[in-house]
């Protein structure tokens, strides 16, 4: 894979998104009945120009994806 912006082949693939102080939920939010969940997100990163080339999940995509902003449990 090459970066479409700078042409570099130095791509770090599958970098997982972290959590702020390991206490928050970061990722794509979905509704599961009365509960909500977050799916872990991953990105491919160009190590030269620092561009995020692609962001994706590895989980099943057959979910009721939330389009509402905010953290889990917020209204």
N, C-alpha and C positions, 0 to 999 in steps of 0.2 A: 504494500500500500504506500502511496506517496501523498504528501500533503498537496491539495489543489491550490493552496495559497502561496507557498514558498518552494514547493518541489522537493522538500526534504523526505527522505525515507526513514528518518528517525521518528517512528511513531510508537508510542507506548499504548498498547491495546488493553482494554478491559480494566481500566482504573476505576475502582469502586468509589462511589460518593460516600463521604463520611458524615458524621453527625457532630454538631457543635457540642463540645465537651461530653460527647457520647450520651447526651441526654435528650436530644431532639430527634424528630423523625424527618428524614430527608428522602425524597423520592416521589414517585407518582402515586397520588392518592386515589383510592377506590372505596366505594360503599359496599358493605356486605351486610345488608339488613339493618339492624340497629347499631352495628359496629362499622368502623372505618379501618382501613389498613393502608399501608404504604409498601410499594414494591421497590426493592433495591435497584438503583440506577447505576449504570456503568458508562464510561466515556472513553473514546480513543483520542489521545492527546499528541499533538506535534511538539516534540521536545525542542525544536528550533524556534518556531514563531509563536509557540504557546497557544495555538488555536485548538479549540475543542472541535474535532472533525465530525464526530458522531456520538450521540447519546442513545442508549438503548437499555432494555431490560432483558432478562433471561427467563422470566416467569411466563406463565400462561397469559395471553392477552384477552381472554374471554372473561372480562370483569366489568362491573358497572363503574366505569371511570368517573371520578368527580371532576367537575369543571368549576367548583367553588374554591376561591382562594382561602388561605388560612391554614393553621395547624390542625392536627387531629383534635377533635373535641370542641373546636371553636364554631361559633354560629356564623 
